[in-house]
Amino acid sequence: MTIFDWLKQITGEKRRWESFTEVEKESFNPYMTHRFISMYEGYIDIANYIQTIPYTEKEKIYKIFCDMIPKKNVFLKYIKSSKKRTPDTLLQYIAKEYTVSLGEAEEYSYILGKAGIIHILHKHGVDEKEQKKLLKDLIL
């Protein structure tokens, strides 16, 4: 079963856990179920409460979701992040220059600005064509 089949079971059909085969039970992914259910505004509190249960207790998680979520078909749209990131290859040059992690290098990119990043790329021997390619997707 896919994640969408499981979401349909939780929000609509609500089959008993015992009626699933062992293969179907193994395919239940509590983490992704939490992610999708928490994307629906009406179910945020339910997902937050159920998230305190360890992921290894699949049967318990499924049963509580089925008991707490009303039987109605809802569209559980997965919301992707719209935040763009600085390209990893660019961050690697910054991280190498300052011997920091990639997360810290991303913060450094905001401080350095375009001119500072160009200086680092030039220092590391990156040619003009590659610099333009890396800076094209730069978010500051």
C-alpha positions, 0 to 999 in steps of 0.5 A: 500500500502507498501512503495515499492508500493509508491516508484514505484508510485513516480518513475514509474507509477505516479498516481494522488493523487486523484486516491488513496483511503483514506486507501492508502493515509493514508499508505503513509509514507513521512519519509520512502519515504525520507529515500529510495529516499535519498539512490539513489545518483541522488535523494539526492538533491531532497530529501533534498529539499522536506524534508523541507516540514512538514510530515503532508502534504502528498499530497504535498510531493507526488506531488512534488516527482512525479513532480521532479523525472523523470519517470524511474524505479530505484532500491532504495536500503536501505543502512544499517549502518555497524557500530557495537555497544557495547552491551546495557547490557554492556553499562548499567553496565558502565552507572550505575557505572559512572551515565551517559547516555548510549551514554556517557557510549559508549564513556567511553567504548573506554576510559576504554578499555577491562581491565577497563570494566572487572573491572566494571563487576567484581565490579558489581558481573557479573560472569566469564561466563557472562563477556566472553559473554558480552566481546565477542561482544565488539567493541573498 
